[in-house]
C-alpha cells in the first residue's frame, strides 16, 4: 500500500503558502448533491464522476472538484472581497487511461474580488507560478471570453448564439453547429407530425412522448426560425476561424486580436481585458514576452471557466495531466448565486504530482 503521508504533508505545505497570502482555509464535504453538477454540466458529468444514491438526500456525488462547492459556500454566506484555500481529495472516474488515478489531492486558491479583475487574474497566476516554478513547467494561457465575445458579435439569430455559447466547451459540437449554421450541413426541417402535435385543432393524433404541447410548439418555433434564418456568411465563419487560430506569445497574440477586432467591434472589450491582464502580469514580474497564449487553450477540459485560463504542464509528457490549472469563472458565480454575480478567479495544484516530479517518480 502506498504511504499517503508524504503527499498529505506536501498538500499541507502548499495550503500554508496560500494561507500566508490571506486565504481562509475551507473544507467542503466529500459528498456533494449530484443535482448541482448535473444542472451545470448535464448528464456528461456521469461519465467522469462517482454517483451514488441516498434514501434521504437523493443522488450524491463524490467531490469531483472544489471550486463548485466553494462558490456555493461563498454565494450563500461570503462577503466580498474574499480569498479561500483548501486541500483534500477529489474523485474522477478513468475509463480510458487506467494509469491515471481516480482519487487524488488538490490544493487551491480562490479569489472573489471585483475591484480590479485584471489584478486578481495576475495575483492568482503569479502565486501559482511561484509555487510550481522549481519544476520548470510549461506555462500556457488563454481566454474563453474572447471566443464568447466572438459568438456574441456574430450577425445571426440570438437562438443560434445561445446554442453556440452553450457548446463553446465542446469543440466537436461547436464545429458541427458552425457547419450547420453556415449551410455546410443541411438544416432540420419541421416535420408534419410536429406541426400536428403543436396544433391542438389539427385533428391528427400524435404521440409527443414526454414533451408537453407547449414544449413541442416551442421546438417548432425554433425549427421555423432556423429554417428562415440566413446562413452565417463566409466572412463570419472566417472571423471565427481567425480567432480560434490565435496561438502566439502574449504580446503578439494581443496584436493579432486587435487586428481581428477591426472587423468585429464586439471583440474590443474582451481584447482590452487581455491587454489589462497583460499589464498586470508584467507588473508582477511575469515574463509576458515569453508567455504562450492560445484563445482556445483548455477549451475541452475547463468547462466552467469563462475568461482567463492557464495551466502548467510537464513539457514533452502528454501522458501526465497538468500540474496546475486555473482561470476566471464569473458566470459560475451567477448560476450558483441565483443571478447575483461576483467576479472570481482561482487555481488548483496537484500536490501528489508535484512531489512525484520532484522525487523523480513521474
ZIHUQUI-V405214 format. One record per pair of residues at least 12 apart in sequence whose C-alpha atoms are under 10 Angstrom apart, sorted by sequence separation. I is the first residue (numbers start at 1). GAP is how many residues later the second one is. If there is no record, write none. Layout:
BEGIN
i=I gap=GAP
i=I gap=GAP
END
This chain:
BEGIN
i=34 gap=12
i=37 gap=12
i=49 gap=12
i=50 gap=12
i=51 gap=12
i=90 gap=12
i=91 gap=12
i=92 gap=12
i=111 gap=12
i=151 gap=12
i=152 gap=12
i=164 gap=12
i=193 gap=12
i=194 gap=12
i=297 gap=12
i=298 gap=12
i=311 gap=12
i=312 gap=12
i=313 gap=12
i=329 gap=12
i=330 gap=12
i=331 gap=12
i=332 gap=12
i=49 gap=13
i=50 gap=13
i=89 gap=13
i=90 gap=13
i=91 gap=13
i=111 gap=13
i=148 gap=13
i=151 gap=13
i=152 gap=13
i=164 gap=13
i=193 gap=13
i=194 gap=13
i=200 gap=13
i=243 gap=13
i=257 gap=13
i=258 gap=13
i=278 gap=13
i=295 gap=13
i=296 gap=13
i=297 gap=13
i=298 gap=13
i=311 gap=13
i=312 gap=13
i=329 gap=13
i=330 gap=13
i=331 gap=13
i=49 gap=14
i=50 gap=14
i=70 gap=14
i=89 gap=14
i=90 gap=14
i=91 gap=14
i=110 gap=14
i=151 gap=14
i=163 gap=14
i=164 gap=14
i=193 gap=14
i=194 gap=14
i=198 gap=14
i=199 gap=14
i=242 gap=14
i=243 gap=14
i=246 gap=14
i=257 gap=14
i=258 gap=14
i=295 gap=14
i=297 gap=14
i=310 gap=14
i=311 gap=14
i=312 gap=14
i=329 gap=14
i=330 gap=14
i=34 gap=15
i=46 gap=15
i=49 gap=15
i=70 gap=15
i=89 gap=15
i=90 gap=15
i=109 gap=15
i=150 gap=15
i=193 gap=15
i=197 gap=15
i=198 gap=15
i=199 gap=15
i=242 gap=15
i=256 gap=15
i=257 gap=15
i=294 gap=15
i=310 gap=15
i=311 gap=15
i=328 gap=15
i=329 gap=15
i=330 gap=15
i=34 gap=16
i=48 gap=16
i=49 gap=16
i=70 gap=16
i=88 gap=16
i=89 gap=16
i=90 gap=16
i=125 gap=16
i=148 gap=16
i=149 gap=16
i=197 gap=16
i=198 gap=16
i=255 gap=16
i=293 gap=16
i=294 gap=16
i=309 gap=16
i=310 gap=16
i=311 gap=16
i=328 gap=16
i=329 gap=16
i=34 gap=17
i=88 gap=17
i=89 gap=17
i=148 gap=17
i=151 gap=17
i=160 gap=17
i=164 gap=17
i=197 gap=17
i=198 gap=17
i=199 gap=17
i=243 gap=17
i=254 gap=17
i=257 gap=17
i=258 gap=17
i=293 gap=17
i=309 gap=17
i=310 gap=17
i=327 gap=17
i=328 gap=17
i=329 gap=17
i=33 gap=18
i=34 gap=18
i=87 gap=18
i=88 gap=18
i=89 gap=18
i=109 gap=18
i=147 gap=18
i=148 gap=18
i=160 gap=18
i=198 gap=18
i=199 gap=18
i=242 gap=18
i=243 gap=18
i=253 gap=18
i=254 gap=18
i=292 gap=18
i=308 gap=18
i=309 gap=18
i=310 gap=18
i=327 gap=18
i=328 gap=18
i=31 gap=19
i=32 gap=19
i=33 gap=19
i=34 gap=19
i=45 gap=19
i=66 gap=19
i=67 gap=19
i=87 gap=19
i=88 gap=19
i=109 gap=19
i=194 gap=19
i=197 gap=19
i=198 gap=19
i=308 gap=19
i=309 gap=19
i=326 gap=19
i=327 gap=19
i=328 gap=19
i=31 gap=20
i=33 gap=20
i=66 gap=20
i=86 gap=20
i=87 gap=20
i=88 gap=20
i=108 gap=20
i=148 gap=20
i=196 gap=20
i=197 gap=20
i=198 gap=20
i=240 gap=20
i=254 gap=20
i=255 gap=20
i=307 gap=20
i=308 gap=20
i=309 gap=20
i=326 gap=20
i=327 gap=20
i=31 gap=21
i=33 gap=21
i=66 gap=21
i=86 gap=21
i=87 gap=21
i=147 gap=21
i=160 gap=21
i=195 gap=21
i=196 gap=21
i=198 gap=21
i=239 gap=21
i=253 gap=21
i=254 gap=21
i=305 gap=21
i=306 gap=21
i=307 gap=21
i=308 gap=21
i=325 gap=21
i=326 gap=21
i=327 gap=21
i=66 gap=22
i=85 gap=22
i=86 gap=22
i=87 gap=22
i=194 gap=22
i=195 gap=22
i=198 gap=22
i=239 gap=22
i=305 gap=22
i=306 gap=22
i=307 gap=22
i=325 gap=22
i=326 gap=22
i=34 gap=23
i=35 gap=23
i=37 gap=23
i=38 gap=23
i=65 gap=23
i=66 gap=23
i=85 gap=23
i=86 gap=23
i=194 gap=23
i=197 gap=23
i=198 gap=23
i=251 gap=23
i=302 gap=23
i=304 gap=23
i=305 gap=23
i=306 gap=23
i=307 gap=23
i=324 gap=23
i=325 gap=23
i=326 gap=23
i=33 gap=24
i=34 gap=24
i=35 gap=24
i=36 gap=24
i=37 gap=24
i=65 gap=24
i=66 gap=24
i=84 gap=24
i=85 gap=24
i=86 gap=24
i=144 gap=24
i=239 gap=24
i=243 gap=24
i=250 gap=24
i=251 gap=24
i=254 gap=24
i=301 gap=24
i=302 gap=24
i=304 gap=24
i=305 gap=24
i=306 gap=24
i=307 gap=24
i=324 gap=24
i=325 gap=24
i=32 gap=25
i=33 gap=25
i=34 gap=25
i=35 gap=25
i=36 gap=25
i=63 gap=25
i=64 gap=25
i=65 gap=25
i=84 gap=25
i=85 gap=25
i=144 gap=25
i=156 gap=25
i=194 gap=25
i=195 gap=25
i=239 gap=25
i=250 gap=25
i=302 gap=25
i=304 gap=25
i=305 gap=25
i=306 gap=25
i=323 gap=25
i=324 gap=25
i=325 gap=25
i=33 gap=26
i=34 gap=26
i=35 gap=26
i=37 gap=26
i=63 gap=26
i=64 gap=26
i=65 gap=26
i=83 gap=26
i=84 gap=26
i=85 gap=26
i=194 gap=26
i=195 gap=26
i=303 gap=26
i=304 gap=26
i=305 gap=26
i=306 gap=26
i=323 gap=26
i=324 gap=26
i=32 gap=27
i=33 gap=27
i=34 gap=27
i=37 gap=27
i=62 gap=27
i=63 gap=27
i=64 gap=27
i=65 gap=27
i=83 gap=27
i=84 gap=27
i=236 gap=27
i=251 gap=27
i=298 gap=27
i=302 gap=27
i=304 gap=27
i=305 gap=27
i=322 gap=27
i=323 gap=27
i=324 gap=27
i=31 gap=28
i=32 gap=28
i=33 gap=28
i=34 gap=28
i=40 gap=28
i=62 gap=28
i=63 gap=28
i=64 gap=28
i=82 gap=28
i=83 gap=28
i=84 gap=28
i=235 gap=28
i=236 gap=28
i=250 gap=28
i=298 gap=28
i=304 gap=28
i=322 gap=28
i=323 gap=28
i=31 gap=29
i=32 gap=29
i=33 gap=29
i=34 gap=29
i=62 gap=29
i=63 gap=29
i=64 gap=29
i=82 gap=29
i=83 gap=29
i=190 gap=29
i=191 gap=29
i=298 gap=29
i=303 gap=29
i=304 gap=29
i=321 gap=29
i=323 gap=29
i=324 gap=29
i=30 gap=30
i=31 gap=30
i=32 gap=30
i=33 gap=30
i=61 gap=30
i=62 gap=30
i=81 gap=30
i=82 gap=30
i=83 gap=30
i=190 gap=30
i=323 gap=30
i=324 gap=30
i=30 gap=31
i=31 gap=31
i=32 gap=31
i=37 gap=31
i=80 gap=31
i=81 gap=31
i=82 gap=31
i=189 gap=31
i=190 gap=31
i=277 gap=31
i=322 gap=31
i=323 gap=31
i=30 gap=32
i=31 gap=32
i=32 gap=32
i=36 gap=32
i=37 gap=32
i=80 gap=32
i=81 gap=32
i=190 gap=32
i=191 gap=32
i=321 gap=32
i=29 gap=33
i=30 gap=33
i=31 gap=33
i=36 gap=33
i=79 gap=33
i=80 gap=33
i=81 gap=33
i=190 gap=33
i=274 gap=33
i=320 gap=33
i=29 gap=34
i=30 gap=34
i=78 gap=34
i=79 gap=34
i=80 gap=34
i=81 gap=34
i=189 gap=34
i=190 gap=34
i=273 gap=34
i=274 gap=34
i=323 gap=34
i=28 gap=35
i=30 gap=35
i=80 gap=35
i=188 gap=35
i=189 gap=35
i=273 gap=35
i=30 gap=36
i=32 gap=36
i=33 gap=36
i=36 gap=36
i=187 gap=36
i=188 gap=36
i=190 gap=36
i=309 gap=36
i=311 gap=36
i=28 gap=37
i=29 gap=37
i=32 gap=37
i=75 gap=37
i=189 gap=37
i=190 gap=37
i=250 gap=37
i=251 gap=37
i=252 gap=37
i=270 gap=37
i=308 gap=37
i=309 gap=37
i=310 gap=37
i=311 gap=37
i=312 gap=37
i=28 gap=38
i=64 gap=38
i=74 gap=38
i=188 gap=38
i=189 gap=38
i=250 gap=38
i=251 gap=38
i=257 gap=38
i=307 gap=38
i=309 gap=38
i=311 gap=38
i=27 gap=39
i=28 gap=39
i=30 gap=39
i=64 gap=39
i=71 gap=39
i=187 gap=39
i=188 gap=39
i=249 gap=39
i=250 gap=39
i=251 gap=39
i=253 gap=39
i=254 gap=39
i=305 gap=39
i=26 gap=40
i=28 gap=40
i=29 gap=40
i=63 gap=40
i=65 gap=40
i=66 gap=40
i=70 gap=40
i=187 gap=40
i=249 gap=40
i=250 gap=40
i=251 gap=40
i=252 gap=40
i=253 gap=40
i=305 gap=40
i=28 gap=41
i=49 gap=41
i=50 gap=41
i=62 gap=41
i=65 gap=41
i=66 gap=41
i=67 gap=41
i=71 gap=41
i=248 gap=41
i=249 gap=41
i=250 gap=41
i=251 gap=41
i=252 gap=41
i=253 gap=41
i=305 gap=41
i=27 gap=42
i=28 gap=42
i=49 gap=42
i=50 gap=42
i=66 gap=42
i=67 gap=42
i=248 gap=42
i=249 gap=42
i=250 gap=42
i=251 gap=42
i=253 gap=42
i=320 gap=42
i=27 gap=43
i=48 gap=43
i=49 gap=43
i=50 gap=43
i=67 gap=43
i=248 gap=43
i=249 gap=43
i=250 gap=43
i=314 gap=43
i=26 gap=44
i=28 gap=44
i=48 gap=44
i=49 gap=44
i=66 gap=44
i=187 gap=44
i=248 gap=44
i=249 gap=44
i=250 gap=44
i=28 gap=45
i=47 gap=45
i=48 gap=45
i=49 gap=45
i=181 gap=45
i=247 gap=45
i=248 gap=45
i=249 gap=45
i=317 gap=45
i=46 gap=46
i=47 gap=46
i=48 gap=46
i=247 gap=46
i=248 gap=46
i=26 gap=47
i=45 gap=47
i=46 gap=47
i=47 gap=47
i=48 gap=47
i=183 gap=47
i=184 gap=47
i=246 gap=47
i=247 gap=47
i=248 gap=47
i=45 gap=48
i=47 gap=48
i=181 gap=48
i=182 gap=48
i=183 gap=48
i=184 gap=48
i=246 gap=48
i=247 gap=48
i=181 gap=49
i=182 gap=49
i=183 gap=49
i=245 gap=49
i=246 gap=49
i=247 gap=49
i=181 gap=50
i=182 gap=50
i=183 gap=50
i=244 gap=50
i=245 gap=50
i=246 gap=50
i=247 gap=50
i=180 gap=51
i=181 gap=51
i=182 gap=51
i=183 gap=51
i=243 gap=51
i=244 gap=51
i=245 gap=51
i=50 gap=52
i=179 gap=52
i=180 gap=52
i=181 gap=52
i=182 gap=52
i=243 gap=52
i=244 gap=52
i=49 gap=53
i=178 gap=53
i=179 gap=53
i=243 gap=53
i=244 gap=53
i=48 gap=54
i=178 gap=54
i=182 gap=54
i=182 gap=55
i=181 gap=56
i=27 gap=57
i=24 gap=58
i=25 gap=58
i=26 gap=58
i=27 gap=58
i=28 gap=58
i=30 gap=58
i=179 gap=58
i=23 gap=59
i=24 gap=59
i=25 gap=59
i=26 gap=59
i=27 gap=59
i=28 gap=59
i=30 gap=59
i=178 gap=59
i=22 gap=60
i=23 gap=60
i=24 gap=60
i=25 gap=60
i=26 gap=60
i=27 gap=60
i=28 gap=60
i=30 gap=60
i=22 gap=61
i=23 gap=61
i=24 gap=61
i=25 gap=61
i=26 gap=61
i=27 gap=61
i=30 gap=61
i=21 gap=62
i=22 gap=62
i=23 gap=62
i=24 gap=62
i=25 gap=62
i=160 gap=62
i=178 gap=62
i=21 gap=63
i=22 gap=63
i=23 gap=63
i=159 gap=63
i=19 gap=64
i=21 gap=64
i=18 gap=65
i=19 gap=65
i=160 gap=65
i=18 gap=66
i=19 gap=66
i=159 gap=66
i=160 gap=66
i=18 gap=67
i=19 gap=67
i=159 gap=67
i=17 gap=68
i=18 gap=68
i=157 gap=68
i=15 gap=69
i=16 gap=69
i=157 gap=69
i=160 gap=69
i=15 gap=70
i=16 gap=70
i=14 gap=71
i=15 gap=71
i=16 gap=71
i=14 gap=72
i=15 gap=72
i=157 gap=72
i=14 gap=73
i=156 gap=73
i=157 gap=73
i=12 gap=74
i=13 gap=74
i=156 gap=74
i=157 gap=74
i=11 gap=75
i=12 gap=75
i=155 gap=75
i=156 gap=75
i=157 gap=75
i=11 gap=76
i=12 gap=76
i=155 gap=76
i=156 gap=76
i=10 gap=77
i=11 gap=77
i=155 gap=77
i=156 gap=77
i=154 gap=78
i=155 gap=78
i=8 gap=79
i=154 gap=79
i=8 gap=80
i=156 gap=80
i=8 gap=81
i=155 gap=81
i=154 gap=82
i=25 gap=83
i=153 gap=83
i=154 gap=83
i=25 gap=84
i=23 gap=85
i=24 gap=85
i=151 gap=85
i=154 gap=85
i=23 gap=86
i=24 gap=86
i=150 gap=86
i=154 gap=86
i=23 gap=87
i=21 gap=88
i=23 gap=88
i=151 gap=88
i=18 gap=89
i=150 gap=89
i=151 gap=89
i=18 gap=90
i=19 gap=90
i=150 gap=90
i=15 gap=91
i=18 gap=91
i=14 gap=92
i=15 gap=92
i=17 gap=92
i=18 gap=92
i=14 gap=93
i=15 gap=93
i=147 gap=93
i=150 gap=93
i=11 gap=94
i=13 gap=94
i=14 gap=94
i=15 gap=94
i=150 gap=94
i=10 gap=95
i=11 gap=95
i=12 gap=95
i=14 gap=95
i=11 gap=96
i=147 gap=96
i=7 gap=97
i=8 gap=97
i=10 gap=97
i=11 gap=97
i=146 gap=97
i=147 gap=97
i=7 gap=98
i=146 gap=98
i=142 gap=104
i=142 gap=105
i=21 gap=106
i=141 gap=106
i=141 gap=108
i=142 gap=108
i=18 gap=109
i=140 gap=109
i=141 gap=109
i=17 gap=110
i=18 gap=110
i=140 gap=110
i=154 gap=110
i=142 gap=111
i=146 gap=111
i=150 gap=111
i=153 gap=111
i=153 gap=112
i=154 gap=112
i=18 gap=113
i=153 gap=113
i=14 gap=114
i=17 gap=114
i=150 gap=114
i=152 gap=114
i=153 gap=114
i=149 gap=115
i=150 gap=115
i=151 gap=115
i=152 gap=115
i=149 gap=116
i=150 gap=116
i=151 gap=116
i=14 gap=117
i=149 gap=117
i=150 gap=117
i=149 gap=118
i=150 gap=118
i=148 gap=119
i=149 gap=119
i=146 gap=120
i=147 gap=120
i=149 gap=120
i=150 gap=120
i=146 gap=121
i=149 gap=121
i=145 gap=122
i=146 gap=122
i=148 gap=122
i=149 gap=122
i=146 gap=123
i=147 gap=123
i=145 gap=124
i=146 gap=124
i=145 gap=125
i=146 gap=125
i=171 gap=125
i=144 gap=126
i=145 gap=126
i=143 gap=127
i=146 gap=127
i=169 gap=127
i=143 gap=128
i=145 gap=128
i=146 gap=128
i=168 gap=128
i=171 gap=128
i=172 gap=128
i=145 gap=129
i=169 gap=129
i=170 gap=129
i=171 gap=129
i=143 gap=130
i=169 gap=130
i=170 gap=130
i=143 gap=131
i=168 gap=131
i=169 gap=131
i=170 gap=131
i=142 gap=132
i=168 gap=132
i=169 gap=132
i=169 gap=133
i=170 gap=133
i=169 gap=134
i=168 gap=135
i=169 gap=135
i=167 gap=136
i=169 gap=136
i=169 gap=137
i=168 gap=138
i=147 gap=148
i=146 gap=149
i=147 gap=149
i=141 gap=150
i=142 gap=150
i=143 gap=150
i=144 gap=150
i=145 gap=150
i=146 gap=150
i=139 gap=151
i=140 gap=151
i=141 gap=151
i=142 gap=151
i=143 gap=151
i=144 gap=151
i=145 gap=151
i=139 gap=152
i=140 gap=152
i=141 gap=152
i=142 gap=152
i=143 gap=152
i=144 gap=152
i=138 gap=153
i=139 gap=153
i=140 gap=153
i=141 gap=153
i=142 gap=153
i=143 gap=153
i=144 gap=153
i=122 gap=154
i=126 gap=154
i=138 gap=154
i=139 gap=154
i=140 gap=154
i=141 gap=154
i=142 gap=154
i=143 gap=154
i=144 gap=154
i=118 gap=155
i=122 gap=155
i=126 gap=155
i=141 gap=155
i=142 gap=155
i=143 gap=155
i=144 gap=155
i=117 gap=156
i=118 gap=156
i=121 gap=156
i=122 gap=156
i=125 gap=156
i=126 gap=156
i=130 gap=156
i=141 gap=156
i=142 gap=156
i=143 gap=156
i=118 gap=157
i=119 gap=157
i=120 gap=157
i=121 gap=157
i=122 gap=157
i=123 gap=157
i=124 gap=157
i=127 gap=157
i=129 gap=157
i=140 gap=157
i=141 gap=157
i=142 gap=157
i=118 gap=158
i=119 gap=158
i=122 gap=158
i=123 gap=158
i=126 gap=158
i=140 gap=158
i=144 gap=158
i=148 gap=158
i=117 gap=159
i=118 gap=159
i=119 gap=159
i=121 gap=159
i=122 gap=159
i=125 gap=159
i=126 gap=159
i=144 gap=159
i=147 gap=159
i=148 gap=159
i=116 gap=160
i=117 gap=160
i=118 gap=160
i=119 gap=160
i=120 gap=160
i=121 gap=160
i=122 gap=160
i=126 gap=160
i=144 gap=160
i=145 gap=160
i=146 gap=160
i=147 gap=160
i=116 gap=161
i=118 gap=161
i=119 gap=161
i=120 gap=161
i=122 gap=161
i=123 gap=161
i=125 gap=161
i=144 gap=161
i=145 gap=161
i=146 gap=161
i=118 gap=162
i=119 gap=162
i=122 gap=162
i=143 gap=162
i=144 gap=162
i=145 gap=162
i=146 gap=162
i=117 gap=163
i=118 gap=163
i=122 gap=163
i=143 gap=163
i=144 gap=163
i=145 gap=163
i=116 gap=164
i=119 gap=164
i=122 gap=164
i=143 gap=164
i=144 gap=164
i=145 gap=164
i=119 gap=165
i=142 gap=165
i=143 gap=165
i=144 gap=165
i=142 gap=166
i=143 gap=166
i=141 gap=167
i=142 gap=167
i=143 gap=167
i=141 gap=168
i=142 gap=168
i=140 gap=169
i=141 gap=169
i=142 gap=169
i=140 gap=170
i=141 gap=170
i=139 gap=171
i=140 gap=171
i=141 gap=171
i=139 gap=172
i=140 gap=172
i=138 gap=173
i=139 gap=173
i=140 gap=173
i=137 gap=174
i=138 gap=174
i=139 gap=174
i=137 gap=175
i=138 gap=175
i=139 gap=175
i=136 gap=176
i=137 gap=176
i=138 gap=176
i=139 gap=176
i=135 gap=177
i=136 gap=177
i=137 gap=177
i=138 gap=177
i=135 gap=178
i=136 gap=178
i=137 gap=178
i=138 gap=178
i=133 gap=179
i=135 gap=179
i=136 gap=179
i=132 gap=180
i=132 gap=181
i=129 gap=182
i=125 gap=183
i=128 gap=183
i=129 gap=183
i=139 gap=183
i=144 gap=183
i=145 gap=183
i=125 gap=184
i=128 gap=184
i=138 gap=184
i=141 gap=184
i=143 gap=184
i=144 gap=184
i=125 gap=185
i=137 gap=185
i=138 gap=185
i=139 gap=185
i=140 gap=185
i=141 gap=185
i=142 gap=185
i=143 gap=185
i=144 gap=185
i=121 gap=186
i=122 gap=186
i=125 gap=186
i=137 gap=186
i=139 gap=186
i=141 gap=186
i=121 gap=187
i=137 gap=187
i=121 gap=188
i=135 gap=188
i=121 gap=189
i=118 gap=190
i=132 gap=191
i=132 gap=192
i=131 gap=193
i=129 gap=195
i=128 gap=196
i=128 gap=197
i=128 gap=198
i=125 gap=200
i=125 gap=201
i=124 gap=202
i=125 gap=202
i=124 gap=203
i=124 gap=204
i=121 gap=205
i=121 gap=206
i=121 gap=207
i=120 gap=208
i=117 gap=211
i=108 gap=216
i=110 gap=216
i=112 gap=216
i=114 gap=216
i=106 gap=217
i=107 gap=217
i=108 gap=217
i=109 gap=217
i=110 gap=217
i=111 gap=217
i=112 gap=217
i=132 gap=217
i=106 gap=218
i=108 gap=218
i=110 gap=218
i=112 gap=218
i=128 gap=218
i=131 gap=218
i=100 gap=219
i=128 gap=219
i=132 gap=219
i=135 gap=219
i=99 gap=220
i=100 gap=220
i=125 gap=220
i=127 gap=220
i=128 gap=220
i=134 gap=220
i=135 gap=220
i=99 gap=221
i=100 gap=221
i=112 gap=221
i=124 gap=221
i=125 gap=221
i=128 gap=221
i=97 gap=222
i=123 gap=222
i=124 gap=222
i=125 gap=222
i=132 gap=222
i=135 gap=222
i=120 gap=223
i=121 gap=223
i=122 gap=223
i=123 gap=223
i=124 gap=223
i=131 gap=223
i=135 gap=223
i=120 gap=224
i=121 gap=224
i=124 gap=224
i=134 gap=224
i=120 gap=225
i=121 gap=225
i=117 gap=226
i=120 gap=226
i=121 gap=226
i=114 gap=227
i=116 gap=227
i=117 gap=227
i=114 gap=228
i=115 gap=228
i=117 gap=228
i=113 gap=229
i=114 gap=229
i=112 gap=230
i=113 gap=230
i=114 gap=230
i=112 gap=231
i=113 gap=231
i=114 gap=231
i=111 gap=232
i=112 gap=232
i=113 gap=232
i=111 gap=233
i=112 gap=233
i=110 gap=234
i=111 gap=234
i=112 gap=234
i=110 gap=235
i=111 gap=235
i=68 gap=236
i=109 gap=236
i=110 gap=236
i=111 gap=236
i=67 gap=237
i=109 gap=237
i=110 gap=237
i=108 gap=238
i=109 gap=238
i=110 gap=238
i=108 gap=239
i=109 gap=239
i=107 gap=240
i=108 gap=240
i=109 gap=240
i=106 gap=241
i=107 gap=241
i=108 gap=241
i=106 gap=242
i=107 gap=242
i=108 gap=242
i=105 gap=243
i=106 gap=243
i=107 gap=243
i=105 gap=244
i=106 gap=244
i=107 gap=244
i=105 gap=245
i=106 gap=245
i=107 gap=245
i=104 gap=246
i=105 gap=246
i=106 gap=246
i=104 gap=247
i=105 gap=247
i=106 gap=247
i=104 gap=248
i=105 gap=248
i=104 gap=249
i=71 gap=258
i=75 gap=258
i=74 gap=259
i=75 gap=259
i=72 gap=260
i=75 gap=260
i=76 gap=260
i=71 gap=261
i=72 gap=261
i=75 gap=261
i=76 gap=261
i=81 gap=261
i=83 gap=261
i=85 gap=261
i=87 gap=261
i=89 gap=261
i=41 gap=262
i=67 gap=262
i=71 gap=262
i=74 gap=262
i=75 gap=262
i=76 gap=262
i=80 gap=262
i=81 gap=262
i=82 gap=262
i=83 gap=262
i=84 gap=262
i=85 gap=262
i=86 gap=262
i=87 gap=262
i=40 gap=263
i=41 gap=263
i=71 gap=263
i=72 gap=263
i=73 gap=263
i=74 gap=263
i=75 gap=263
i=79 gap=263
i=80 gap=263
i=81 gap=263
i=83 gap=263
i=85 gap=263
i=87 gap=263
i=88 gap=263
i=40 gap=264
i=68 gap=264
i=71 gap=264
i=72 gap=264
i=73 gap=264
i=87 gap=264
i=67 gap=265
i=68 gap=265
i=71 gap=265
i=72 gap=265
i=75 gap=265
i=71 gap=266
i=75 gap=266
i=69 gap=267
i=75 gap=267
i=68 gap=268
i=74 gap=268
i=71 gap=271
i=71 gap=273
i=67 gap=278
i=67 gap=279
i=67 gap=280
i=67 gap=281
i=66 gap=282
i=65 gap=283
i=40 gap=292
i=40 gap=295
i=39 gap=296
i=40 gap=296
i=36 gap=300
i=15 gap=334
i=14 gap=335
i=14 gap=336
i=15 gap=336
i=14 gap=337
i=11 gap=338
i=13 gap=338
i=11 gap=339
i=12 gap=339
i=10 gap=340
i=11 gap=340
i=10 gap=341
i=11 gap=341
i=9 gap=342
i=10 gap=342
i=7 gap=343
i=8 gap=343
i=9 gap=343
i=11 gap=343
i=7 gap=344
i=8 gap=344
i=10 gap=344
i=11 gap=344
i=6 gap=345
i=7 gap=345
i=10 gap=345
i=6 gap=346
i=7 gap=346
i=9 gap=346
i=7 gap=347
i=4 gap=348
i=7 gap=348
i=6 gap=349
i=7 gap=349
END
